[in-house]
Amino acid sequence: MAQKTGFPGVQINNGRIRIRISQNQNGKQTRLEFYMPGDLGIPTQTNLENASRLRKTILADIADKTTQFNKSVIEKTYFNKKTQQKIEPLAADSFALISQQWWKWTKAKSEKGIKGYKYSTVTGDKQIMNAVWLPLFGDLPINKISYDDVHKAVRNTNKEYMADTLRNHVSALKKVFTFADSELRIPIRPNPCADMTYPECGEVSVIKPEELKEPWRPVELAAVFKELEKEDLQVRAYFSVFRGTGMRTSEILALEINDIEDDDLWVTKGVVRGQLETNTKTWVNRRVYMQPQVLDIVNQLIERTLNKNVVNINRTDYIFQNENGEKHQSARYFNKRWRAAVSRARISREEGKKLYSTLKRRGVKAELIECYLHGKIPYRKPYKLRHTRASELVSRGVVEEGAIQLGHGVDMFIKRYAQQIKEMEDKKKDRSKLISEEKIS
């Protein structure tokens, strides 16, 4: 998706500066697009300004009829080598050019499958670089960017970000400085991102509306899954696996028939940003148990796929397939059906009042749970099913095995679900010692 730059008709698309001009021809709007060539296409502030000036020049010449509204004519006139030489190039030690070298280096490591350089991570870092840091620092020599420069950018960001997002932005930037210092031998000590501080909670507000964080209760899931029965078998099977195993979205999308071993699923890969990654998020393969009801509906889906194809399905075929018989690039199709099911689902007013009262006592904001009073269910993303499965395992005292099933380390699992574990332990406490011996009423 193209990013806005603050310059009309100038955007950043796929990491390059793109110019757009349009004209009304015979009652129809016609648009032409041009990418700035070479280093001039790197999205730095200077290059964006140059692109904006070039666009204005082209528009003025078209208006004066000194040039034609024609793609090949414009490219030949305004994007030739002679024109490019008039624009001052970036310095060899500029942050923009070092970033380009970093990207080639880190991309090569990702393609080799080196640990720590997953495709989703490095492409996310590149997107952050193009959207956030190159427009700010692209023209500067990399060893002239200071801690104060980064700190000021973090504080004065023109968007409203959560603190965790800001940390991700700075983490990506830190990698470029580290690369310049260790690989290119450009002295950068200390790293300008080291010991970065972030706004206190509340200084940076959240763009997205607040969502209920509580796991799904059995009565809610019963209502939602009742509505899901109206969906096709693939949707029902997808959410049964989600609910019954607590697997990550990316892991479910990547499941192949060959991953089934008796009543277990082998989790070895994931679909991230439309790409198949041959490692899990934690770089550790694991075996996940399928409850009988989950195994049953998965087998139904596989059997239906077998009957649908002229050629028998292969063991390496994906369990969840799009209309072309290939893996889904994302969970968008399933998420849409989930939202529809939740919006239709209803519980009794009595059950709703109980849930409202329980959560209100725990300090949940009333506006997030008022819909319970009308028998409706507050929307939570499907990923909350993973949290629900974890809470279920914790409530039954299955902590170590629960961590394995969900792909967490035990320490991380305990930390993440500390509240549920405490509630479970509290329920098992012997409270006889809390009872007074004398009569007090």
TAZI-V381663 format. One record per residue. N is the residue number from 1. SS is DSSP state (h for helix, s for strand, l for the rest). PSI is psi in whole degrees, 0 to 359 (* if undefined). OMEGA is omega in radians with two decimals (999 if undefined). Layout:
<<N,SS,PSI,OMEGA> <N,SS,PSI,OMEGA>>
This chain:
<<1,l,132,-3.10> <2,l,145,-3.14> <3,s,140,3.08> <4,s,152,-3.08> <5,l,349,-3.04> <6,l,352,3.08> <7,l,120,-3.11> <8,l,132,3.09> <9,l,4,3.13> <10,s,123,-3.10> <11,s,167,3.01> <12,s,119,-3.12> <13,s,123,-3.11> <14,l,37,3.06> <15,l,6,-3.13> <16,s,153,3.10> <17,s,129,-3.13> <18,s,135,3.08> <19,s,136,3.07> <20,s,135,2.99> <21,s,150,-3.10> <22,s,159,-3.14> <23,s,145,3.11> <24,s,117,-3.14> <25,s,117,-3.14> <26,l,41,3.10> <27,l,5,-3.13> <28,s,134,-3.13> <29,s,120,3.12> <30,s,134,-3.09> <31,s,138,3.07> <32,s,145,-3.14> <33,s,141,3.13> <34,s,139,3.07> <35,s,134,3.08> <36,l,134,-3.03> <37,l,156,2.99> <38,h,221,-3.11> <39,h,340,3.13> <40,h,346,3.13> <41,h,354,3.10> <42,l,130,-3.01> <43,l,67,3.01> <44,l,167,-3.13> <45,h,317,3.13> <46,h,314,-3.14> <47,h,325,3.08> <48,h,319,3.10> <49,h,318,3.10> <50,h,317,3.13> <51,h,320,3.13> <52,h,317,3.12> <53,h,320,3.12> <54,h,319,3.12> <55,h,317,3.13> <56,h,322,3.11> <57,h,315,3.14> <58,h,314,-3.14> <59,h,320,3.14> <60,h,319,3.14> <61,h,325,3.07> <62,h,318,3.14> <63,h,323,3.13> <64,l,356,-3.13> <65,l,27,3.05> <66,l,352,3.02> <67,l,162,-3.10> <68,l,154,3.01> <69,l,76,-3.04> <70,l,129,-3.02> <71,h,310,-3.09> <72,h,322,3.12> <73,h,315,-3.13> <74,h,317,3.12> <75,h,317,-3.12> <76,h,325,-3.06> <77,h,318,-2.96> <78,h,350,-3.11> <79,l,25,3.10> <80,l,169,-3.06> <81,h,325,-3.13> <82,h,317,3.13> <83,h,319,-3.12> <84,h,325,-3.10> <85,h,340,3.13> <86,l,341,-3.12> <87,l,128,-3.08> <88,l,126,-3.12> <89,l,165,3.11> <90,l,149,3.09> <91,l,153,-3.08> <92,l,332,-3.13> <93,l,17,-3.13> <94,s,152,3.13> <95,h,323,-3.11> <96,h,313,-3.10> <97,h,326,3.06> <98,h,322,3.11> <99,h,321,3.10> <100,h,316,3.12> <101,h,319,3.10> <102,h,318,-3.10> <103,h,316,3.13> <104,h,320,-3.11> <105,h,312,-3.08> <106,h,328,3.10> <107,h,320,3.13> <108,h,321,3.10> <109,h,321,3.13> <110,h,317,-3.11> <111,h,335,3.10> <112,l,355,3.11> <113,l,27,-3.13> <114,l,135,-3.11> <115,l,136,-3.13> <116,l,355,-3.11> <117,l,51,3.13> <118,l,149,-3.10> <119,h,314,-3.10> <120,h,326,-3.13> <121,h,311,-3.06> <122,h,324,3.09> <123,h,326,3.06> <124,h,319,3.09> <125,h,320,3.14> <126,h,318,3.12> <127,h,319,3.09> <128,h,317,-3.13> <129,h,313,-3.10> <130,h,320,-3.04> <131,h,327,-2.97> <132,h,307,-2.91> <133,h,324,-3.12> <134,h,317,3.08> <135,h,333,-3.11> <136,h,312,-2.96> <137,h,358,-2.98> <138,l,323,-3.06> <139,l,345,-3.03> <140,l,147,2.96> <141,s,135,-2.99> <142,h,328,-3.12> <143,h,5,3.08> <144,h,358,3.12> <145,l,125,-3.01> <146,l,169,3.04> <147,h,317,-3.12> <148,h,324,3.11> <149,h,314,-3.13> <150,h,317,-3.12> <151,h,318,3.12> <152,h,319,3.12> <153,h,319,3.12> <154,h,320,-3.10> <155,h,328,-3.01> <156,l,22,3.13> <157,l,140,-3.07> <158,l,9,3.06> <159,l,164,3.12> <160,l,109,-3.08> <161,l,151,2.95> <162,l,156,-3.12> <163,h,322,3.13> <164,h,323,3.11> <165,h,318,3.10> <166,h,321,3.11> <167,h,321,3.10> <168,h,320,3.12> <169,h,314,-3.11> <170,h,325,3.11> <171,h,317,3.11> <172,h,317,-3.14> <173,h,320,-3.12> <174,h,325,-3.12> <175,h,325,3.13> <176,h,317,3.10> <177,h,318,3.14> <178,h,319,3.11> <179,h,315,-3.12> <180,h,321,-3.09> <181,h,314,-3.01> <182,h,325,-3.05> <183,l,325,-3.09> <184,l,356,3.12> <185,l,36,3.00> <186,l,112,-3.05> <187,l,116,3.07> <188,l,89,-3.11> <189,l,126,-0.11> <190,l,166,3.08> <191,l,127,-3.09> <192,l,345,-3.13> <193,l,355,-3.08> <194,l,139,3.08> <195,l,35,3.13> <196,l,141,3.06> <197,l,156,-3.06> <198,l,158,3.13> <199,l,146,3.07> <200,l,155,3.11> <201,s,125,3.13> <202,l,333,3.11> <203,l,323,3.10> <204,s,116,-3.05> <205,l,165,-3.10> <206,l,135,-3.13> <207,l,314,-3.03> <208,l,145,3.10> <209,l,148,-3.09> <210,l,142,-3.13> <211,l,146,3.13> <212,l,129,-3.08> <213,l,347,-3.08> <214,l,142,3.06> <215,l,162,3.12> <216,l,140,3.05> <217,l,154,-3.10> <218,h,319,-3.11> <219,h,326,3.12> <220,h,313,-3.12> <221,h,324,3.11> <222,h,319,-3.14> <223,h,319,-3.12> <224,h,316,-3.12> <225,h,336,3.02> <226,h,321,3.10> <227,h,327,3.13> <228,h,340,3.09> <229,l,341,3.12> <230,l,350,-3.12> <231,l,173,-3.13> <232,l,166,-3.03> <233,h,322,-3.11> <234,h,318,3.12> <235,h,316,-3.13> <236,h,318,3.14> <237,h,319,-3.13> <238,h,312,-3.09> <239,h,338,3.02> <240,h,318,3.08> <241,h,317,-3.14> <242,h,309,-3.09> <243,h,319,-3.00> <244,h,343,-3.11> <245,h,335,-3.08> <246,l,19,3.13> <247,l,159,3.08> <248,l,153,3.13> <249,h,311,-3.10> <250,h,325,-3.12> <251,h,322,3.14> <252,h,316,-3.12> <253,h,332,-3.07> <254,l,359,-3.08> <255,l,133,3.04> <256,s,159,3.11> <257,h,326,-3.14> <258,h,345,-3.14> <259,h,353,-3.13> <260,s,128,3.07> <261,s,102,-3.05> <262,l,243,3.13> <263,l,27,3.09> <264,s,155,2.99> <265,s,131,3.04> <266,s,123,-3.13> <267,s,110,-3.04> <268,l,354,-3.00> <269,l,180,3.13> <270,s,157,3.05> <271,s,112,-3.08> <272,s,125,-3.12> <273,l,39,3.08> <274,l,355,-3.11> <275,s,144,3.08> <276,s,120,3.06> <277,s,130,-3.02> <278,l,15,3.04> <279,l,158,3.04> <280,l,174,-3.13> <281,l,325,-3.10> <282,l,3,-3.14> <283,l,19,3.14> <284,l,125,3.06> <285,l,150,3.12> <286,s,163,3.13> <287,s,127,-3.07> <288,s,132,-3.12> <289,s,136,3.03> <290,l,119,3.06> <291,l,156,-3.11> <292,h,318,-3.10> <293,h,329,3.08> <294,h,314,3.12> <295,h,320,-3.10> <296,h,313,-3.07> <297,h,330,3.07> <298,h,318,3.10> <299,h,324,3.08> <300,h,317,-3.13> <301,h,317,-3.14> <302,h,318,3.13> <303,h,319,3.12> <304,h,320,3.12> <305,h,322,3.09> <306,h,314,-3.09> <307,h,335,-3.06> <308,h,329,-3.07> <309,l,144,3.08> <310,l,315,3.09> <311,l,137,-3.14> <312,l,142,-3.12> <313,l,145,3.14> <314,l,155,3.10> <315,l,342,3.13> <316,l,2,3.09> <317,l,152,-3.14> <318,s,144,3.10> <319,l,318,3.14> <320,l,113,-3.02> <321,s,147,3.04> <322,l,186,-3.06> <323,l,343,3.13> <324,l,7,3.14> <325,l,19,3.13> <326,l,174,3.12> <327,s,151,3.03> <328,l,136,3.13> <329,l,334,3.12> <330,l,177,-3.14> <331,l,16,-3.05> <332,h,316,-3.12> <333,h,314,-3.11> <334,h,319,-3.13> <335,h,323,3.12> <336,h,318,3.14> <337,h,326,3.11> <338,h,313,-3.14> <339,h,318,3.14> <340,h,318,-3.12> <341,h,317,3.14> <342,h,320,-3.12> <343,h,332,3.14> <344,h,335,-3.01> <345,l,144,3.12> <346,l,145,3.01> <347,l,167,-3.13> <348,l,153,3.12> <349,h,324,-3.13> <350,h,313,3.11> <351,h,320,3.13> <352,h,317,3.13> <353,h,323,3.11> <354,h,314,3.14> <355,h,319,3.13> <356,h,313,-3.11> <357,h,317,-3.13> <358,h,312,-3.09> <359,h,328,3.10> <360,h,318,3.11> <361,h,331,-3.12> <362,l,4,3.05> <363,l,11,3.10> <364,l,138,-3.11> <365,l,136,-3.07> <366,h,322,-3.07> <367,h,341,3.13> <368,h,341,-3.02> <369,h,6,-3.13> <370,h,331,-3.12> <371,h,336,3.09> <372,h,325,-3.09> <373,h,342,3.14> <374,h,12,3.13> <375,l,9,3.12> <376,l,167,-3.07> <377,l,129,3.11> <378,l,137,-3.09> <379,l,134,2.93> <380,l,147,-3.13> <381,l,154,3.11> <382,l,331,-3.11> <383,l,339,3.10> <384,h,343,3.07> <385,h,329,3.08> <386,h,316,3.10> <387,h,322,3.14> <388,h,317,3.11> <389,h,319,3.12> <390,h,317,3.13> <391,h,322,3.13> <392,h,315,3.14> <393,h,320,3.13> <394,h,317,-3.09> <395,h,339,3.12> <396,l,8,3.09> <397,l,14,-3.12> <398,l,77,-3.04> <399,l,304,-3.10> <400,h,313,3.12> <401,h,326,3.10> <402,h,319,3.11> <403,h,318,3.14> <404,h,315,-3.12> <405,h,321,-3.08> <406,h,355,3.09> <407,l,31,3.07> <408,l,158,2.84> <409,l,154,-3.10> <410,h,317,-3.13> <411,h,316,3.13> <412,h,320,-3.14> <413,h,314,-3.14> <414,h,319,-3.14> <415,h,316,-3.06> <416,h,326,-3.07> <417,l,33,-3.11> <418,h,321,-3.10> <419,h,315,-3.13> <420,h,321,3.13> <421,h,319,3.13> <422,h,318,3.12> <423,h,319,3.14> <424,h,316,-3.13> <425,h,321,3.14> <426,h,323,-3.12> <427,h,335,-3.11> <428,h,354,-3.07> <429,l,144,3.03> <430,l,112,-3.07> <431,l,8,-3.09> <432,h,329,-3.13> <433,h,350,3.12> <434,h,357,-3.08> <435,l,128,3.14> <436,l,145,-3.14> <437,l,323,-3.10> <438,l,164,3.10> <439,l,129,-3.12> <440,l,10,3.10> <441,l,*,999>>
